[in-house]
Amino acid sequence: MLLEIPDYFFQAWLQNPQPSKLPVQFREEIAGKVHRFHRQLPGYQTTPLVSLKGVAKSSGVGNIFVKDESSRFDLKAFKVLGGSYAAARLICQKLNVALAETDYAYLVSGDVRRQLGRMTFATATDGNHGRGIAWVAQQLGQDAVIFMPKGTARSRIKNITSHGATVKVTDMSYDATVRLAAETAEKNGWYLLQDTAWPGYEEIPLWIMQGYMTMCREALEQMAAHDAIPSHVFVQAGVGAMTGAVVAYLVNKYPRQPPCFIIMEPNNAACIFASAQAGDGKPHAVAGDLNTIMAGLACGEPNPISWEILRDFPSCYVSCDNYVAANGMRILANPIGGDSRIEAGESGAVGIGLLDLLTNHAAFSEIKEKLAIGAESTLLFFNTEGATDPVNYRNILWYGKYPGVFPAERGATQATPAIRT
């Protein structure tokens, strides 16, 4: 069912989940091995799980938990979890050893460098994934070449080059930049560590997705200390790699009663939404310039590995305007009721911005009811990045950039949802 609220530039596609089989590559046994590897990395710490009791009370829900990745390895984003695990798996594959049978100290040893020589990792990124790959290459004593799409913020380029990587900014969209990175890596004998897949390139993207399970595994361990289990999970999507990993891990953890999953994307880059709405079971790309403040989600082509998961298990797919993310940033930076402040970038805050619409604006009451969000609900969100673009972060918080566009401000008396089944 499609529900549109034109005055809010908002669309939601609701469905009854149609799971076929559990994605076995994301079961707890594998997540435990991934987590074991991450614990060996220099600077590893479990990132905070923040309980927003004040926001929960104002929203009329039981509990709100935000897994805050803004401090992960001091890189301001979760992405390094996937890149580091994939790089380690790749090196072990070249050495013909199992990662579970070795450790991080061996991977950075002189013996490994003598055997493999100097490797070059390549990838395309909007910022966070590329910085993660650059950091991993630096830690492992390898090289990295990072391709970035047009319009990339200078701060994100600087963050990547600070780890010794080479950055090549293109005049292309993100998806075209991915293709260029793949072609250049093949031509030069580099190792592509890309967080999306295509026919013939699936093993490394799967490793990257598996790496993201550590974030979700930590969150569940932390929620257990509150005697809490998520009833609803709000998770944002670009190509869908992180999104698919979170959904797949959680349905394996709770196979009999999985949470209700709400998938969120920017209006101009909602390829998962478009694929769900098409209803033919196939991934569908979206075209255009993909212009959005949610740079980490500005992707037009779904990861086919993720799509098979995201097709079957979520209950709701949402296409959001920029102001939804901007409002989320402001709410997290200025919470109420004594809640802790969270620094959230554009891609990290969209979930809280969406929650505000669902729970505090009457036009969205039908979606809220269909998703059974209420006083007994325990909601889990992932703040996937901090202020990776400090200039835009300040403009949004200080100067009200991307304000809420509400019907009353336009002289409208009511936002009338258009519902199509």
Residue, then its C-alpha position, 0 to 999 in steps of 0.5 A: m500500500l502506498l501512502e503519500i502526504p504531498d504537503y510533506f513531500f513524503q511517501a511510505w510503502l507498507q507491506n506484510p513481510q513475506p519471508s522465505k528463508l533466514p539469511v544464514q550468512f548473518r547468523e549469530e555464529i558468524a557475527g561472533k567471529v566478526h566481533r572477535f576480530h573487531r575487538q583486536l583492532p587498535g582503539y576498539q571500544t563498544t560505541p554508546l547505546v543512548s536511551l532517550k527517555g525524554v524523547a520517548k515520553s514526548s513521542g508516546v512510546g515506551n523506549i527509544f534507543v540510539k546506537d551512536e556510531s559517531s565515535r567509532f574508532d574516532l572516524k565519526a562513522f560505522k563504515v570501518l566495521g565492514g571495510s576492516y573485516a573485508a580487508a582482513r578476509l582478503i589478506c587471509q584469502k591471499l595467504n590461504v589461512a582462515l581469519a578465525e585461526t589467526d589474529y590482527a598482530y599476524l596481519v600487520s606482521g613483517d612476515v605478511r608484508r614480505q609474502l604479499g608485498r604492497m597491496t592497494f585497496a580501491t573503492a568508491t565512496d560518498g565519504n564514510h566508507g572511503r575513510g574506513i578503507a583508508w584507515v584500514a590500509q593505514q593500519l595494515g601498512q597498505d595503500a588506498v585509492i579512494f574515488m569520490p563523486k561530484g559535489t563531495a564536501r571538502s571535509r570528507i576529502k580531508n578526512i580520507t587524505s589524513h590517513g595517507a590515501t589518494v583521493k580522486v574526485t570525479d565529475m560523476s554520480y556515486d553509481a558511475t563513480v563505483r563503476l570507474a573505481a572497479e574499472t580502474a582497480e582491474k586495470n591496475g591490479w588493485y583490490l576493490l573493496q566496494d560495499t555493493a555487489w554485481p554479478g561476478y563481484e559478490e564475495i567482498p560485498l558480503w564480507i563488508m555486510q557481515g562486518y556491520m553485524t558488530m554494530c548490531r550485536e553490540a546494540l543487542e548486548q547493551m539493550a539486554a542490560h535494560d531488559a529490552i528487546p526491539s519491537h521496531v527498528f528504524v534503519q536507513a538505506g543507501v545501496g542497502a548493505m548496512t540495512g540488509a546486514v542489520v535486518a538479516y542479523l535481527v531476523n536470525k536472532y528473533p526468528r519467531q518474532p522479528p522486529c518491525f523494520i522501517i527502511m528510510e531513504p532520501n526522496n531523490a535516491a530511494c532505490i530500495f523504496a522503488s524496488a519494493q513498490a515495483g512489486d516484481g521482486k527485482p531490484h530497481a535503480v533510480a536515475g537523476d542527480l541523487n541530490t540530497i543532504m544525506a550524502g551517505l544515502a545518495c545511491g541509485e542502485p541497490n546492492p543485490i545481496s541486500w535486496e533479497i533481504l530487504r524485499d522480504f522482511p521489512s514492513c515499511y519503506v519510506s522516502c523522506d525529504n531533506y528536512v526530515a533528516a535536518n529535524g532529526m539532527r536538531i532533535l538529537a542535538n537538543p533533546i528534552g527531559g534530561d536526555s543526552r545530546i547526540e551529534a548526528g550527521e544528515s544520514g544518521a539522524v533521518g530516523i529520529g526525524l521520521l519518528d517525530l512526524l509519525t508520533n507528533h503530527a496527525a497527518f501521519s497517524e495512519i502509518k503509525e497505527k499500521l506499524a503498531i507504534g505505541a506506548e509499549s513499543t521499544l524503538l531502535f535507531f542507528n546514528t550511523e555518522g557524526a558531523t562529517d560535514p561540519v559546515n552543513y551541520r552548523n548551518i542546520l543547527w545554528y541557522g535553521k537550514y532545511p526547516g520543517v515544511f508544514p501545511a499550516e505554514r503554506g496556508a493549508t488547513q490539513a494534509t490529506p494523505a493520498i492512499r493507493t492500494 
